[in-house]
Amino acid sequence: MGAKIRWPVRCVLVIGLLIGWLSGSAAPAVEPVTLSIPSKTVTLPNGLTVVVSPKDKLPMTYLSVRFRVGSAYDPAEKAGLADMTARLLDKGTTQRTATAIAEELDSLGARLDASAGGTGSTVSLSLLAKDIDRGLDLVADLLQHSRFDAAELERERAQMLSQIQQRQVNPRQVVSETFRETLYAGHPLHRPTSGYAPTVSQITRADVVAFYERFYVPNNAILVMVGDFPEERMLELITRAFGEWPTRALEQMALPQPAPTQGKQVRVVDMAVNQSYVQYGYLSVRRADPEFAAIRAMNYILGGGGFVSRLTHSIREEQGLAYSVHSEFVGGSQFPGFFYTGLQTKISTTSQALNSLFAVIDTMKQSPVSAEELTDMRLYYEGSLPRRAESYGQVAALLIDREFFGLPDGYWTSEIQQVQQLTAEDIQRLAQRHLDTDNFVLAIVSTREQLELAVTAIPAEAIRYVPAP
């Protein structure tokens, strides 16, 4: 007997549409794809939010803990503190040395990651289900008894300073940092997560301990566990490992809201490069915005859909100006997120690429998208839904984002259903509201003496030339 052919969801939908068209009748109704992720949410007496989700595809467990704190909470003169704290979590506790932790992870075949972002810091662990007791004991030890040894801090400081030095000569990172610093000017989010050489040099062990004791508390954390266990068993294991974690009063920091993007702000960084690196965008919406999924779908047509997007078709395929061009809406948590477009092009074609970028964006606002574009977008999002929860880590990410961003349960399905209802007129209205060519930040890394900016949308007075880092 021949092997069964398993068609991807998108292919099945396309075939169904074609059969309906060829038969002269309306396309057959396709039952909406749904994604069920069973979970249970509880809050422990110490304030720790816990979400557990059983998944028996593999004998694995994925644990993720996210704290509601990141680099936005760093003192300006100690930028990089949140990052330093996260980096040092697995470098020794009162019970384990850094070497012992590394050896234990190796013996378990486990992977531990700790990192800080702008408004959140995350610790995650992936391991076999049979080793869950040892894994939970290890993570609980790191989160409650980290030692922050002075020698480990100096080693991490040297590594951070080296990375800062490397990013200052990397044009991709320079353009990204220039874009962000201008976009969030006057707000703590304008700083890179890892800080600057002068600020990282000033971070002391006392600073790290104070930051850890202030923010790494259970009543400031979300813990998600996805594993090959029943819900009640996972809750029992978590309560045993984290139930005695002492709560502390959480001092609230009143951070300001960033100012909306106003006017046209162009920053050109003069570096010895062989092409121009470009990032364009402006402040936009939070992840919890009711229209976020629809905005993201509109952007799929604009520049998020790879080879089927308008930006790629115009700038790469038709004109050959860039190998890749992309755009994205990044949703914020308690602060607005942003829209950005990135591309690299020859220095001599920078103006042509930018004129094309503005033209494509304006066209999205001026007329409805085609039926073909709308159908492709719908099929992509419906077909992508099952792939968003294939791994245990992906399931954990969906659940922790639900809690962190304040999204409704099952948002991963309801958002896709919202996208399926969008019309060409809806897409145009979204483009008119959320695409802006009058108020923006444009960062360019290029060689100044070779760069001639002649872009209709950019007045000369908007351009500022800045030196390389």
Contacts in CASP RR format, 6 or more apart in sequence:
PFRMAT RR
TARGET T0000
AUTHOR 0000-0000-0000
METHOD contacts of the structure
MODEL  1
MGAKIRWPVRCVLVIGLLIGWLSGSAAPAVEPVTLSIPSKTVTLPNGLTV
VVSPKDKLPMTYLSVRFRVGSAYDPAEKAGLADMTARLLDKGTTQRTATA
IAEELDSLGARLDASAGGTGSTVSLSLLAKDIDRGLDLVADLLQHSRFDA
AELERERAQMLSQIQQRQVNPRQVVSETFRETLYAGHPLHRPTSGYAPTV
SQITRADVVAFYERFYVPNNAILVMVGDFPEERMLELITRAFGEWPTRAL
EQMALPQPAPTQGKQVRVVDMAVNQSYVQYGYLSVRRADPEFAAIRAMNY
ILGGGGFVSRLTHSIREEQGLAYSVHSEFVGGSQFPGFFYTGLQTKISTT
SQALNSLFAVIDTMKQSPVSAEELTDMRLYYEGSLPRRAESYGQVAALLI
DREFFGLPDGYWTSEIQQVQQLTAEDIQRLAQRHLDTDNFVLAIVSTREQ
LELAVTAIPAEAIRYVPAP
7 15 0 8 1.000
8 383 0 8 1.000
9 33 0 8 1.000
9 382 0 8 1.000
9 383 0 8 1.000
9 385 0 8 1.000
9 386 0 8 1.000
10 379 0 8 1.000
10 380 0 8 1.000
10 382 0 8 1.000
10 383 0 8 1.000
13 30 0 8 1.000
13 379 0 8 1.000
13 382 0 8 1.000
13 383 0 8 1.000
14 379 0 8 1.000
16 27 0 8 1.000
16 28 0 8 1.000
16 30 0 8 1.000
17 27 0 8 1.000
17 375 0 8 1.000
19 27 0 8 1.000
19 28 0 8 1.000
20 26 0 8 1.000
20 27 0 8 1.000
20 28 0 8 1.000
21 27 0 8 1.000
32 382 0 8 1.000
32 416 0 8 1.000
32 417 0 8 1.000
32 420 0 8 1.000
33 382 0 8 1.000
33 383 0 8 1.000
33 385 0 8 1.000
33 386 0 8 1.000
33 416 0 8 1.000
34 385 0 8 1.000
34 413 0 8 1.000
35 385 0 8 1.000
35 386 0 8 1.000
35 388 0 8 1.000
35 389 0 8 1.000
35 410 0 8 1.000
35 412 0 8 1.000
35 413 0 8 1.000
36 413 0 8 1.000
37 53 0 8 1.000
37 389 0 8 1.000
37 395 0 8 1.000
37 398 0 8 1.000
37 399 0 8 1.000
37 410 0 8 1.000
37 412 0 8 1.000
38 53 0 8 1.000
38 54 0 8 1.000
38 231 0 8 1.000
39 51 0 8 1.000
39 52 0 8 1.000
39 53 0 8 1.000
39 231 0 8 1.000
39 399 0 8 1.000
39 409 0 8 1.000
40 51 0 8 1.000
40 52 0 8 1.000
40 53 0 8 1.000
40 231 0 8 1.000
40 235 0 8 1.000
41 49 0 8 1.000
41 50 0 8 1.000
41 51 0 8 1.000
41 403 0 8 1.000
42 49 0 8 1.000
42 50 0 8 1.000
42 235 0 8 1.000
43 49 0 8 1.000
43 50 0 8 1.000
44 50 0 8 1.000
44 218 0 8 1.000
44 238 0 8 1.000
44 239 0 8 1.000
44 242 0 8 1.000
44 243 0 8 1.000
45 243 0 8 1.000
46 218 0 8 1.000
46 219 0 8 1.000
46 242 0 8 1.000
46 243 0 8 1.000
46 244 0 8 1.000
46 245 0 8 1.000
46 246 0 8 1.000
46 247 0 8 1.000
47 218 0 8 1.000
47 219 0 8 1.000
47 247 0 8 1.000
48 218 0 8 1.000
48 219 0 8 1.000
48 221 0 8 1.000
48 223 0 8 1.000
48 242 0 8 1.000
48 243 0 8 1.000
48 245 0 8 1.000
49 221 0 8 1.000
49 222 0 8 1.000
49 223 0 8 1.000
49 403 0 8 1.000
50 223 0 8 1.000
50 224 0 8 1.000
50 225 0 8 1.000
50 235 0 8 1.000
50 238 0 8 1.000
50 242 0 8 1.000
51 222 0 8 1.000
51 223 0 8 1.000
51 224 0 8 1.000
51 225 0 8 1.000
51 399 0 8 1.000
51 400 0 8 1.000
51 402 0 8 1.000
51 403 0 8 1.000
52 224 0 8 1.000
52 225 0 8 1.000
52 226 0 8 1.000
52 231 0 8 1.000
52 234 0 8 1.000
52 235 0 8 1.000
52 238 0 8 1.000
53 224 0 8 1.000
53 225 0 8 1.000
53 226 0 8 1.000
53 227 0 8 1.000
53 231 0 8 1.000
53 395 0 8 1.000
53 396 0 8 1.000
53 399 0 8 1.000
54 226 0 8 1.000
54 227 0 8 1.000
54 228 0 8 1.000
54 229 0 8 1.000
54 230 0 8 1.000
54 231 0 8 1.000
54 234 0 8 1.000
55 226 0 8 1.000
55 227 0 8 1.000
55 228 0 8 1.000
55 392 0 8 1.000
55 395 0 8 1.000
56 227 0 8 1.000
56 228 0 8 1.000
58 228 0 8 1.000
58 392 0 8 1.000
59 128 0 8 1.000
59 129 0 8 1.000
59 130 0 8 1.000
59 228 0 8 1.000
60 126 0 8 1.000
60 127 0 8 1.000
60 128 0 8 1.000
60 129 0 8 1.000
60 227 0 8 1.000
60 228 0 8 1.000
60 392 0 8 1.000
61 126 0 8 1.000
61 127 0 8 1.000
61 128 0 8 1.000
61 129 0 8 1.000
61 132 0 8 1.000
61 225 0 8 1.000
61 226 0 8 1.000
61 227 0 8 1.000
61 228 0 8 1.000
61 229 0 8 1.000
61 392 0 8 1.000
62 124 0 8 1.000
62 125 0 8 1.000
62 126 0 8 1.000
62 225 0 8 1.000
62 226 0 8 1.000
62 227 0 8 1.000
62 391 0 8 1.000
62 392 0 8 1.000
62 393 0 8 1.000
62 395 0 8 1.000
62 396 0 8 1.000
63 124 0 8 1.000
63 125 0 8 1.000
63 126 0 8 1.000
63 135 0 8 1.000
63 136 0 8 1.000
63 139 0 8 1.000
63 223 0 8 1.000
63 224 0 8 1.000
63 225 0 8 1.000
63 396 0 8 1.000
64 122 0 8 1.000
64 123 0 8 1.000
64 124 0 8 1.000
64 125 0 8 1.000
64 223 0 8 1.000
64 224 0 8 1.000
64 225 0 8 1.000
64 393 0 8 1.000
64 396 0 8 1.000
64 397 0 8 1.000
64 400 0 8 1.000
65 122 0 8 1.000
65 123 0 8 1.000
65 124 0 8 1.000
65 139 0 8 1.000
65 143 0 8 1.000
65 221 0 8 1.000
65 222 0 8 1.000
65 223 0 8 1.000
65 224 0 8 1.000
66 120 0 8 1.000
66 121 0 8 1.000
66 122 0 8 1.000
66 221 0 8 1.000
66 222 0 8 1.000
66 224 0 8 1.000
66 400 0 8 1.000
66 403 0 8 1.000
66 404 0 8 1.000
67 120 0 8 1.000
67 121 0 8 1.000
67 122 0 8 1.000
67 215 0 8 1.000
67 216 0 8 1.000
67 220 0 8 1.000
67 221 0 8 1.000
68 119 0 8 1.000
68 120 0 8 1.000
68 215 0 8 1.000
68 220 0 8 1.000
68 221 0 8 1.000
68 222 0 8 1.000
68 404 0 8 1.000
69 82 0 8 1.000
69 119 0 8 1.000
69 120 0 8 1.000
69 121 0 8 1.000
69 215 0 8 1.000
69 216 0 8 1.000
69 220 0 8 1.000
70 82 0 8 1.000
70 116 0 8 1.000
70 117 0 8 1.000
70 118 0 8 1.000
70 119 0 8 1.000
70 120 0 8 1.000
70 121 0 8 1.000
70 193 0 8 1.000
71 79 0 8 1.000
71 80 0 8 1.000
71 81 0 8 1.000
71 82 0 8 1.000
71 83 0 8 1.000
71 116 0 8 1.000
71 117 0 8 1.000
71 118 0 8 1.000
71 188 0 8 1.000
71 189 0 8 1.000
71 191 0 8 1.000
71 192 0 8 1.000
71 193 0 8 1.000
71 195 0 8 1.000
72 118 0 8 1.000
72 119 0 8 1.000
72 187 0 8 1.000
72 188 0 8 1.000
72 189 0 8 1.000
72 255 0 8 1.000
72 335 0 8 1.000
73 82 0 8 1.000
73 188 0 8 1.000
73 211 0 8 1.000
73 215 0 8 1.000
73 253 0 8 1.000
73 255 0 8 1.000
74 80 0 8 1.000
74 81 0 8 1.000
74 82 0 8 1.000
74 188 0 8 1.000
74 191 0 8 1.000
74 195 0 8 1.000
74 199 0 8 1.000
75 81 0 8 1.000
76 188 0 8 1.000
76 191 0 8 1.000
76 199 0 8 1.000
77 199 0 8 1.000
77 202 0 8 1.000
78 199 0 8 1.000
78 202 0 8 1.000
78 203 0 8 1.000
78 207 0 8 1.000
79 191 0 8 1.000
79 192 0 8 1.000
79 195 0 8 1.000
79 196 0 8 1.000
79 199 0 8 1.000
79 200 0 8 1.000
80 160 0 8 1.000
80 191 0 8 1.000
80 193 0 8 1.000
80 194 0 8 1.000
80 195 0 8 1.000
80 199 0 8 1.000
80 200 0 8 1.000
80 203 0 8 1.000
81 203 0 8 1.000
81 207 0 8 1.000
81 208 0 8 1.000
81 211 0 8 1.000
82 116 0 8 1.000
82 117 0 8 1.000
82 118 0 8 1.000
82 121 0 8 1.000
82 193 0 8 1.000
82 211 0 8 1.000
83 115 0 8 1.000
83 116 0 8 1.000
83 117 0 8 1.000
83 160 0 8 1.000
83 193 0 8 1.000
83 194 0 8 1.000
83 195 0 8 1.000
84 153 0 8 1.000
84 156 0 8 1.000
84 157 0 8 1.000
84 160 0 8 1.000
84 200 0 8 1.000
84 203 0 8 1.000
84 208 0 8 1.000
85 116 0 8 1.000
85 121 0 8 1.000
85 208 0 8 1.000
85 211 0 8 1.000
85 212 0 8 1.000
85 216 0 8 1.000
86 114 0 8 1.000
86 115 0 8 1.000
86 116 0 8 1.000
86 121 0 8 1.000
86 123 0 8 1.000
87 114 0 8 1.000
87 156 0 8 1.000
87 160 0 8 1.000
88 146 0 8 1.000
88 148 0 8 1.000
88 152 0 8 1.000
88 153 0 8 1.000
88 156 0 8 1.000
88 208 0 8 1.000
89 114 0 8 1.000
89 123 0 8 1.000
89 142 0 8 1.000
89 143 0 8 1.000
89 146 0 8 1.000
90 98 0 8 1.000
90 101 0 8 1.000
90 102 0 8 1.000
90 112 0 8 1.000
90 114 0 8 1.000
90 142 0 8 1.000
91 98 0 8 1.000
91 101 0 8 1.000
91 146 0 8 1.000
91 147 0 8 1.000
91 148 0 8 1.000
91 149 0 8 1.000
91 152 0 8 1.000
91 156 0 8 1.000
92 98 0 8 1.000
92 100 0 8 1.000
92 101 0 8 1.000
92 142 0 8 1.000
92 146 0 8 1.000
92 147 0 8 1.000
92 149 0 8 1.000
92 152 0 8 1.000
93 101 0 8 1.000
93 141 0 8 1.000
93 142 0 8 1.000
93 145 0 8 1.000
93 146 0 8 1.000
93 147 0 8 1.000
94 145 0 8 1.000
94 147 0 8 1.000
95 141 0 8 1.000
95 145 0 8 1.000
96 104 0 8 1.000
96 138 0 8 1.000
96 141 0 8 1.000
98 149 0 8 1.000
98 152 0 8 1.000
101 138 0 8 1.000
101 142 0 8 1.000
104 134 0 8 1.000
104 138 0 8 1.000
105 111 0 8 1.000
105 112 0 8 1.000
105 138 0 8 1.000
108 127 0 8 1.000
108 128 0 8 1.000
108 131 0 8 1.000
108 134 0 8 1.000
108 135 0 8 1.000
109 127 0 8 1.000
109 128 0 8 1.000
110 125 0 8 1.000
110 126 0 8 1.000
110 127 0 8 1.000
110 128 0 8 1.000
110 131 0 8 1.000
110 135 0 8 1.000
111 125 0 8 1.000
111 126 0 8 1.000
111 127 0 8 1.000
112 123 0 8 1.000
112 124 0 8 1.000
112 125 0 8 1.000
112 138 0 8 1.000
112 139 0 8 1.000
113 122 0 8 1.000
113 123 0 8 1.000
113 124 0 8 1.000
113 125 0 8 1.000
114 121 0 8 1.000
114 122 0 8 1.000
114 123 0 8 1.000
114 124 0 8 1.000
114 142 0 8 1.000
115 121 0 8 1.000
115 122 0 8 1.000
116 193 0 8 1.000
117 193 0 8 1.000
118 189 0 8 1.000
118 193 0 8 1.000
119 189 0 8 1.000
119 332 0 8 1.000
119 333 0 8 1.000
119 334 0 8 1.000
119 335 0 8 1.000
120 333 0 8 1.000
120 404 0 8 1.000
121 215 0 8 1.000
122 400 0 8 1.000
123 139 0 8 1.000
123 142 0 8 1.000
123 143 0 8 1.000
124 393 0 8 1.000
124 396 0 8 1.000
125 135 0 8 1.000
125 138 0 8 1.000
125 139 0 8 1.000
126 392 0 8 1.000
126 393 0 8 1.000
127 135 0 8 1.000
129 227 0 8 1.000
129 228 0 8 1.000
129 229 0 8 1.000
132 229 0 8 1.000
132 237 0 8 1.000
133 237 0 8 1.000
136 237 0 8 1.000
136 238 0 8 1.000
136 240 0 8 1.000
136 241 0 8 1.000
136 242 0 8 1.000
137 241 0 8 1.000
139 241 0 8 1.000
140 241 0 8 1.000
140 242 0 8 1.000
140 245 0 8 1.000
143 216 0 8 1.000
143 242 0 8 1.000
143 245 0 8 1.000
144 245 0 8 1.000
146 212 0 8 1.000
148 205 0 8 1.000
148 208 0 8 1.000
148 209 0 8 1.000
148 212 0 8 1.000
150 205 0 8 1.000
153 203 0 8 1.000
153 205 0 8 1.000
153 208 0 8 1.000
157 200 0 8 1.000
157 201 0 8 1.000
157 203 0 8 1.000
160 194 0 8 1.000
160 195 0 8 1.000
160 200 0 8 1.000
161 197 0 8 1.000
161 200 0 8 1.000
161 201 0 8 1.000
163 194 0 8 1.000
164 194 0 8 1.000
164 195 0 8 1.000
164 196 0 8 1.000
164 197 0 8 1.000
164 200 0 8 1.000
165 197 0 8 1.000
167 173 0 8 1.000
167 174 0 8 1.000
167 177 0 8 1.000
167 192 0 8 1.000
168 174 0 8 1.000
168 468 0 8 1.000
168 469 0 8 1.000
169 469 0 8 1.000
171 271 0 8 1.000
171 273 0 8 1.000
171 277 0 8 1.000
171 445 0 8 1.000
172 277 0 8 1.000
174 269 0 8 1.000
174 271 0 8 1.000
174 277 0 8 1.000
174 445 0 8 1.000
174 468 0 8 1.000
174 469 0 8 1.000
175 269 0 8 1.000
175 277 0 8 1.000
175 278 0 8 1.000
175 279 0 8 1.000
175 443 0 8 1.000
175 444 0 8 1.000
175 445 0 8 1.000
176 279 0 8 1.000
176 443 0 8 1.000
177 192 0 8 1.000
177 469 0 8 1.000
178 267 0 8 1.000
178 269 0 8 1.000
178 279 0 8 1.000
178 443 0 8 1.000
178 445 0 8 1.000
178 466 0 8 1.000
179 267 0 8 1.000
179 279 0 8 1.000
179 281 0 8 1.000
179 340 0 8 1.000
179 441 0 8 1.000
179 443 0 8 1.000
180 189 0 8 1.000
180 190 0 8 1.000
180 192 0 8 1.000
181 190 0 8 1.000
181 191 0 8 1.000
182 190 0 8 1.000
182 265 0 8 1.000
182 267 0 8 1.000
182 441 0 8 1.000
182 443 0 8 1.000
183 190 0 8 1.000
183 261 0 8 1.000
183 281 0 8 1.000
183 282 0 8 1.000
183 283 0 8 1.000
183 338 0 8 1.000
183 441 0 8 1.000
184 190 0 8 1.000
184 258 0 8 1.000
184 283 0 8 1.000
185 259 0 8 1.000
186 258 0 8 1.000
186 259 0 8 1.000
187 255 0 8 1.000
187 256 0 8 1.000
187 257 0 8 1.000
187 258 0 8 1.000
187 259 0 8 1.000
187 335 0 8 1.000
188 255 0 8 1.000
189 258 0 8 1.000
189 335 0 8 1.000
194 200 0 8 1.000
213 248 0 8 1.000
214 251 0 8 1.000
215 250 0 8 1.000
217 247 0 8 1.000
217 248 0 8 1.000
217 250 0 8 1.000
218 242 0 8 1.000
218 243 0 8 1.000
218 245 0 8 1.000
218 246 0 8 1.000
218 247 0 8 1.000
219 247 0 8 1.000
219 248 0 8 1.000
219 250 0 8 1.000
220 250 0 8 1.000
222 400 0 8 1.000
222 403 0 8 1.000
222 404 0 8 1.000
223 238 0 8 1.000
223 242 0 8 1.000
224 396 0 8 1.000
224 399 0 8 1.000
224 400 0 8 1.000
224 403 0 8 1.000
225 234 0 8 1.000
225 237 0 8 1.000
225 238 0 8 1.000
225 396 0 8 1.000
226 392 0 8 1.000
226 393 0 8 1.000
226 395 0 8 1.000
226 396 0 8 1.000
226 399 0 8 1.000
227 234 0 8 1.000
227 392 0 8 1.000
229 237 0 8 1.000
255 334 0 8 1.000
255 335 0 8 1.000
257 335 0 8 1.000
257 336 0 8 1.000
258 283 0 8 1.000
258 335 0 8 1.000
258 336 0 8 1.000
260 283 0 8 1.000
260 336 0 8 1.000
260 439 0 8 1.000
261 281 0 8 1.000
261 282 0 8 1.000
261 283 0 8 1.000
261 436 0 8 1.000
261 439 0 8 1.000
261 440 0 8 1.000
261 441 0 8 1.000
262 439 0 8 1.000
263 438 0 8 1.000
263 439 0 8 1.000
263 440 0 8 1.000
263 462 0 8 1.000
264 438 0 8 1.000
264 439 0 8 1.000
264 440 0 8 1.000
264 442 0 8 1.000
264 457 0 8 1.000
264 458 0 8 1.000
264 459 0 8 1.000
264 462 0 8 1.000
265 440 0 8 1.000
265 441 0 8 1.000
265 442 0 8 1.000
265 462 0 8 1.000
265 464 0 8 1.000
266 441 0 8 1.000
266 442 0 8 1.000
266 443 0 8 1.000
266 444 0 8 1.000
266 453 0 8 1.000
266 458 0 8 1.000
266 462 0 8 1.000
266 463 0 8 1.000
266 464 0 8 1.000
267 441 0 8 1.000
267 442 0 8 1.000
267 443 0 8 1.000
267 444 0 8 1.000
267 464 0 8 1.000
267 466 0 8 1.000
268 444 0 8 1.000
268 445 0 8 1.000
268 446 0 8 1.000
268 448 0 8 1.000
268 451 0 8 1.000
268 453 0 8 1.000
268 463 0 8 1.000
268 464 0 8 1.000
268 465 0 8 1.000
268 466 0 8 1.000
269 443 0 8 1.000
269 444 0 8 1.000
269 445 0 8 1.000
269 446 0 8 1.000
269 466 0 8 1.000
269 467 0 8 1.000
269 468 0 8 1.000
270 446 0 8 1.000
270 447 0 8 1.000
270 448 0 8 1.000
270 465 0 8 1.000
270 466 0 8 1.000
270 467 0 8 1.000
270 468 0 8 1.000
271 445 0 8 1.000
271 446 0 8 1.000
271 447 0 8 1.000
271 468 0 8 1.000
272 447 0 8 1.000
273 347 0 8 1.000
273 445 0 8 1.000
273 446 0 8 1.000
273 447 0 8 1.000
274 347 0 8 1.000
275 344 0 8 1.000
275 345 0 8 1.000
275 346 0 8 1.000
275 347 0 8 1.000
275 446 0 8 1.000
276 344 0 8 1.000
276 345 0 8 1.000
276 346 0 8 1.000
276 347 0 8 1.000
276 350 0 8 1.000
276 353 0 8 1.000
276 444 0 8 1.000
276 445 0 8 1.000
276 446 0 8 1.000
276 451 0 8 1.000
277 344 0 8 1.000
277 444 0 8 1.000
277 445 0 8 1.000
277 446 0 8 1.000
278 341 0 8 1.000
278 342 0 8 1.000
278 343 0 8 1.000
278 344 0 8 1.000
278 345 0 8 1.000
278 350 0 8 1.000
278 353 0 8 1.000
278 354 0 8 1.000
278 442 0 8 1.000
278 443 0 8 1.000
278 444 0 8 1.000
279 340 0 8 1.000
279 341 0 8 1.000
279 342 0 8 1.000
279 442 0 8 1.000
279 443 0 8 1.000
280 340 0 8 1.000
280 341 0 8 1.000
280 342 0 8 1.000
280 354 0 8 1.000
280 357 0 8 1.000
280 440 0 8 1.000
280 441 0 8 1.000
280 442 0 8 1.000
280 443 0 8 1.000
281 338 0 8 1.000
281 339 0 8 1.000
281 340 0 8 1.000
281 341 0 8 1.000
281 440 0 8 1.000
281 441 0 8 1.000
281 442 0 8 1.000
282 338 0 8 1.000
282 339 0 8 1.000
282 436 0 8 1.000
282 439 0 8 1.000
282 440 0 8 1.000
282 441 0 8 1.000
283 336 0 8 1.000
283 337 0 8 1.000
283 338 0 8 1.000
284 295 0 8 1.000
284 329 0 8 1.000
284 330 0 8 1.000
284 331 0 8 1.000
284 336 0 8 1.000
284 337 0 8 1.000
284 338 0 8 1.000
284 339 0 8 1.000
284 434 0 8 1.000
285 291 0 8 1.000
285 292 0 8 1.000
285 295 0 8 1.000
285 329 0 8 1.000
285 331 0 8 1.000
285 332 0 8 1.000
285 336 0 8 1.000
285 337 0 8 1.000
285 434 0 8 1.000
286 292 0 8 1.000
286 331 0 8 1.000
286 332 0 8 1.000
286 333 0 8 1.000
286 334 0 8 1.000
286 335 0 8 1.000
286 336 0 8 1.000
286 337 0 8 1.000
286 405 0 8 1.000
287 331 0 8 1.000
287 332 0 8 1.000
287 333 0 8 1.000
287 337 0 8 1.000
287 401 0 8 1.000
287 405 0 8 1.000
287 407 0 8 1.000
288 405 0 8 1.000
288 406 0 8 1.000
288 407 0 8 1.000
289 295 0 8 1.000
289 331 0 8 1.000
291 430 0 8 1.000
291 434 0 8 1.000
292 329 0 8 1.000
292 331 0 8 1.000
292 415 0 8 1.000
293 415 0 8 1.000
293 416 0 8 1.000
293 418 0 8 1.000
293 419 0 8 1.000
294 418 0 8 1.000
294 419 0 8 1.000
294 422 0 8 1.000
294 426 0 8 1.000
294 430 0 8 1.000
295 329 0 8 1.000
295 430 0 8 1.000
295 434 0 8 1.000
296 329 0 8 1.000
297 377 0 8 1.000
297 381 0 8 1.000
297 419 0 8 1.000
297 422 0 8 1.000
297 427 0 8 1.000
298 364 0 8 1.000
298 422 0 8 1.000
298 427 0 8 1.000
298 430 0 8 1.000
298 431 0 8 1.000
298 434 0 8 1.000
299 327 0 8 1.000
299 328 0 8 1.000
299 329 0 8 1.000
299 339 0 8 1.000
300 309 0 8 1.000
300 377 0 8 1.000
300 380 0 8 1.000
300 381 0 8 1.000
301 309 0 8 1.000
301 310 0 8 1.000
301 364 0 8 1.000
301 369 0 8 1.000
301 373 0 8 1.000
301 374 0 8 1.000
301 377 0 8 1.000
301 427 0 8 1.000
302 309 0 8 1.000
302 310 0 8 1.000
302 311 0 8 1.000
302 327 0 8 1.000
302 360 0 8 1.000
302 361 0 8 1.000
302 364 0 8 1.000
302 431 0 8 1.000
302 435 0 8 1.000
303 309 0 8 1.000
303 310 0 8 1.000
303 311 0 8 1.000
303 312 0 8 1.000
303 325 0 8 1.000
303 326 0 8 1.000
303 327 0 8 1.000
303 341 0 8 1.000
304 311 0 8 1.000
304 326 0 8 1.000
304 327 0 8 1.000
304 328 0 8 1.000
305 312 0 8 1.000
305 380 0 8 1.000
306 312 0 8 1.000
306 326 0 8 1.000
307 313 0 8 1.000
307 317 0 8 1.000
308 373 0 8 1.000
308 376 0 8 1.000
309 326 0 8 1.000
309 327 0 8 1.000
310 360 0 8 1.000
310 363 0 8 1.000
310 364 0 8 1.000
311 325 0 8 1.000
311 326 0 8 1.000
311 327 0 8 1.000
311 341 0 8 1.000
311 343 0 8 1.000
311 357 0 8 1.000
311 360 0 8 1.000
312 324 0 8 1.000
312 325 0 8 1.000
312 326 0 8 1.000
314 356 0 8 1.000
314 359 0 8 1.000
314 360 0 8 1.000
315 321 0 8 1.000
315 322 0 8 1.000
315 325 0 8 1.000
315 343 0 8 1.000
315 345 0 8 1.000
315 353 0 8 1.000
315 356 0 8 1.000
315 357 0 8 1.000
315 360 0 8 1.000
316 322 0 8 1.000
316 323 0 8 1.000
316 324 0 8 1.000
316 325 0 8 1.000
319 352 0 8 1.000
319 353 0 8 1.000
319 356 0 8 1.000
321 343 0 8 1.000
321 345 0 8 1.000
321 346 0 8 1.000
321 349 0 8 1.000
321 352 0 8 1.000
321 353 0 8 1.000
321 356 0 8 1.000
322 343 0 8 1.000
322 344 0 8 1.000
322 345 0 8 1.000
322 353 0 8 1.000
323 344 0 8 1.000
324 343 0 8 1.000
324 344 0 8 1.000
325 341 0 8 1.000
325 342 0 8 1.000
325 343 0 8 1.000
325 353 0 8 1.000
325 357 0 8 1.000
326 341 0 8 1.000
326 342 0 8 1.000
326 343 0 8 1.000
327 339 0 8 1.000
327 340 0 8 1.000
327 341 0 8 1.000
327 342 0 8 1.000
328 339 0 8 1.000
328 340 0 8 1.000
329 337 0 8 1.000
329 338 0 8 1.000
329 339 0 8 1.000
329 434 0 8 1.000
330 337 0 8 1.000
330 338 0 8 1.000
330 339 0 8 1.000
330 340 0 8 1.000
331 337 0 8 1.000
331 338 0 8 1.000
332 405 0 8 1.000
333 404 0 8 1.000
333 405 0 8 1.000
339 434 0 8 1.000
339 435 0 8 1.000
341 357 0 8 1.000
343 353 0 8 1.000
343 357 0 8 1.000
345 352 0 8 1.000
345 353 0 8 1.000
347 446 0 8 1.000
347 447 0 8 1.000
347 450 0 8 1.000
347 451 0 8 1.000
348 450 0 8 1.000
350 444 0 8 1.000
350 446 0 8 1.000
350 451 0 8 1.000
350 453 0 8 1.000
351 452 0 8 1.000
351 453 0 8 1.000
351 454 0 8 1.000
351 455 0 8 1.000
354 442 0 8 1.000
354 453 0 8 1.000
354 455 0 8 1.000
354 457 0 8 1.000
354 458 0 8 1.000
355 455 0 8 1.000
355 456 0 8 1.000
355 457 0 8 1.000
358 437 0 8 1.000
358 455 0 8 1.000
358 456 0 8 1.000
358 457 0 8 1.000
361 431 0 8 1.000
361 435 0 8 1.000
361 437 0 8 1.000
362 437 0 8 1.000
364 427 0 8 1.000
364 428 0 8 1.000
364 431 0 8 1.000
364 435 0 8 1.000
365 428 0 8 1.000
365 431 0 8 1.000
365 432 0 8 1.000
365 435 0 8 1.000
367 428 0 8 1.000
368 424 0 8 1.000
368 425 0 8 1.000
368 427 0 8 1.000
368 428 0 8 1.000
369 424 0 8 1.000
369 427 0 8 1.000
369 428 0 8 1.000
370 424 0 8 1.000
371 424 0 8 1.000
374 422 0 8 1.000
374 423 0 8 1.000
374 424 0 8 1.000
374 427 0 8 1.000
377 419 0 8 1.000
377 422 0 8 1.000
378 419 0 8 1.000
378 420 0 8 1.000
378 422 0 8 1.000
381 416 0 8 1.000
381 419 0 8 1.000
381 420 0 8 1.000
382 416 0 8 1.000
382 419 0 8 1.000
382 420 0 8 1.000
385 412 0 8 1.000
385 413 0 8 1.000
385 416 0 8 1.000
388 394 0 8 1.000
388 398 0 8 1.000
388 412 0 8 1.000
389 395 0 8 1.000
389 398 0 8 1.000
389 412 0 8 1.000
398 412 0 8 1.000
401 407 0 8 1.000
402 408 0 8 1.000
402 409 0 8 1.000
402 410 0 8 1.000
402 411 0 8 1.000
408 414 0 8 1.000
437 457 0 8 1.000
442 458 0 8 1.000
444 451 0 8 1.000
448 465 0 8 1.000
453 463 0 8 1.000
END
